[in-house]
Amino acid sequence: MKGGRSSPCGARKPKTRASMTNHHDWDLVKQVSDTLHTWRDRVPQRRDLAQWTDRDLHDVGLSWSDIALEVRKPFWRA
């Protein structure tokens, strides 16, 4: 082989510190993006929940007190 290096056929290069950091950075960006999307989706979902009728609540087994607790939560709280 060229350069005097011998490696098994199909062997992968070991991960460098830079490539591991880059991968970690992208994981962090994805995690932050997913969290922001979740938060953005909660606001209209809770607003819609507050508009449910007594029959809707009965159908899913919720009470107005359940709804009040959910609607009062800040968007970042699950």
C-alpha beads as a LAMMPS data file, in Angstrom:
LAMMPS data file: protein, C-alpha beads

78 atoms
77 bonds

1 atom types
1 bond types

-500.0 500.0 xlo xhi
-500.0 500.0 ylo yhi
-500.0 500.0 zlo zhi

Masses

1 110.0

Atoms # bond

1 1 1 0.000 0.000 0.000
2 1 1 1.040 3.565 -0.511
3 1 1 2.585 5.476 2.353
4 1 1 3.606 2.315 4.190
5 1 1 0.266 2.030 5.969
6 1 1 -1.494 -1.256 6.060
7 1 1 -5.105 -1.536 7.055
8 1 1 -7.654 -4.278 6.776
9 1 1 -9.938 -4.093 3.795
10 1 1 -12.928 -1.904 4.540
11 1 1 -11.540 -0.560 7.805
12 1 1 -12.876 2.811 8.835
13 1 1 -10.784 5.714 9.909
14 1 1 -10.870 6.264 13.643
15 1 1 -13.005 9.188 14.684
16 1 1 -11.031 12.288 15.403
17 1 1 -11.833 14.626 18.237
18 1 1 -12.980 17.241 15.692
19 1 1 -15.416 14.840 14.000
20 1 1 -16.844 13.726 17.354
21 1 1 -17.310 17.354 18.403
22 1 1 -18.969 18.175 15.074
23 1 1 -21.338 15.220 15.479
24 1 1 -22.106 16.305 19.059
25 1 1 -22.767 19.863 17.856
26 1 1 -25.278 18.627 15.288
27 1 1 -26.969 16.436 17.895
28 1 1 -27.279 19.482 20.144
29 1 1 -28.713 21.600 17.308
30 1 1 -31.245 18.835 16.514
31 1 1 -32.208 18.525 20.175
32 1 1 -32.720 22.287 20.534
33 1 1 -34.702 22.396 17.293
34 1 1 -36.955 19.526 18.428
35 1 1 -37.543 21.239 21.775
36 1 1 -38.461 24.553 20.127
37 1 1 -40.907 22.782 17.798
38 1 1 -42.516 21.011 20.754
39 1 1 -42.901 24.285 22.630
40 1 1 -44.355 26.014 19.564
41 1 1 -46.888 23.209 19.098
42 1 1 -48.055 23.274 22.732
43 1 1 -49.443 26.814 22.643
44 1 1 -52.190 26.227 20.034
45 1 1 -52.897 22.735 21.402
46 1 1 -53.583 24.131 24.852
47 1 1 -55.598 27.004 23.393
48 1 1 -57.752 24.486 21.490
49 1 1 -58.126 22.327 24.589
50 1 1 -59.545 25.294 26.468
51 1 1 -62.327 25.482 23.837
52 1 1 -63.545 21.907 24.275
53 1 1 -67.184 21.346 25.205
54 1 1 -68.502 19.331 28.142
55 1 1 -69.303 16.515 25.736
56 1 1 -65.747 16.522 24.328
57 1 1 -64.338 16.320 27.832
58 1 1 -66.730 13.543 28.789
59 1 1 -65.778 11.551 25.667
60 1 1 -62.098 11.531 26.625
61 1 1 -62.625 11.280 30.369
62 1 1 -61.337 14.713 31.363
63 1 1 -62.813 17.302 33.682
64 1 1 -62.664 21.087 33.579
65 1 1 -60.177 21.008 36.442
66 1 1 -57.888 18.782 34.335
67 1 1 -58.154 21.276 31.503
68 1 1 -57.549 24.262 33.779
69 1 1 -54.341 22.689 35.081
70 1 1 -53.103 21.980 31.559
71 1 1 -54.018 25.356 30.076
72 1 1 -52.298 27.285 32.883
73 1 1 -48.971 25.541 32.331
74 1 1 -46.230 27.555 30.644
75 1 1 -45.323 26.349 27.156
76 1 1 -42.050 24.782 28.315
77 1 1 -43.733 22.525 30.888
78 1 1 -45.019 19.148 29.713

Bonds

1 1 1 2
2 1 2 3
3 1 3 4
4 1 4 5
5 1 5 6
6 1 6 7
7 1 7 8
8 1 8 9
9 1 9 10
10 1 10 11
11 1 11 12
12 1 12 13
13 1 13 14
14 1 14 15
15 1 15 16
16 1 16 17
17 1 17 18
18 1 18 19
19 1 19 20
20 1 20 21
21 1 21 22
22 1 22 23
23 1 23 24
24 1 24 25
25 1 25 26
26 1 26 27
27 1 27 28
28 1 28 29
29 1 29 30
30 1 30 31
31 1 31 32
32 1 32 33
33 1 33 34
34 1 34 35
35 1 35 36
36 1 36 37
37 1 37 38
38 1 38 39
39 1 39 40
40 1 40 41
41 1 41 42
42 1 42 43
43 1 43 44
44 1 44 45
45 1 45 46
46 1 46 47
47 1 47 48
48 1 48 49
49 1 49 50
50 1 50 51
51 1 51 52
52 1 52 53
53 1 53 54
54 1 54 55
55 1 55 56
56 1 56 57
57 1 57 58
58 1 58 59
59 1 59 60
60 1 60 61
61 1 61 62
62 1 62 63
63 1 63 64
64 1 64 65
65 1 65 66
66 1 66 67
67 1 67 68
68 1 68 69
69 1 69 70
70 1 70 71
71 1 71 72
72 1 72 73
73 1 73 74
74 1 74 75
75 1 75 76
76 1 76 77
77 1 77 78
